[in-house]
Amino acid sequence: MLKKIFYLIATGMAMFQDLAVGAFIAAAVASLSGITIEWWHLAVGAFLAVLPDFDFVVPIFRRLAGGKPVEGNHHESVLHWPTFMLPVATALAWLAGGSFWAAAAFTCLLFHYIHDAYTLDPKDSLGWLFRLRPSYWSRLGIEDETNTEYGEWIEGWWLQPSKTSVLEIGIGSVAVGLIATVLASNAFVGLMFTSTFWVGAILVWITWLPYKKLQH
């Protein structure tokens, strides 16, 4: 049970950068548009930035519930086809909320795809066009799909300090800190928010390692 809790927390850590930057993008677009920033702007921006990863939600919960391992590269699903999703999502956002949400949707999704395309692990990169037979098109050309299992990814990248976890928590915490600074008109508040996420990540890391050793 405790291991599942660690996995859920680590999954949230993996989503944190996209959520935080999505909220920041929505706030920035609102500010540039002369719109007063509301909490729901931040919530919808965060949702838009993680929308492509909804293709991974069901397999993760199935894995945590004791089902089959999550393998393969979810970056090959239709939600990770930028040439399809960017125009469709932008058009739907424009119909639903006008130019403000069209700009926010496009920018949030584009950030997510750039993040995926230039991930620190090239094997898990992004196909900018679509899946081609058993391979996909990425910045490295035609590649075989990755077979990294969910547990291996969580434990290797997120439940301990790694280049990916440190970089993404850093970017996400700065984004949250900037939002808090603007909304509170107080840089100290922003610094406190930024620090809080780092403290949380460090607590996860220092408690996971002894737990893992006890399991062996």
PyMOL commands that set and color helices and strands:
alter all, ss='L'
color gray80, all
select helices_A, chain A and resi 2-32+39-64+74-76+78-80+82-117+122-124+150-158+163-184+187-215
alter helices_A, ss='H'
color red, helices_A
select strands_A, chain A and resi 131-132+135-138+141-144
alter strands_A, ss='S'
color yellow, strands_A
deselect
rebuild
show_as cartoon
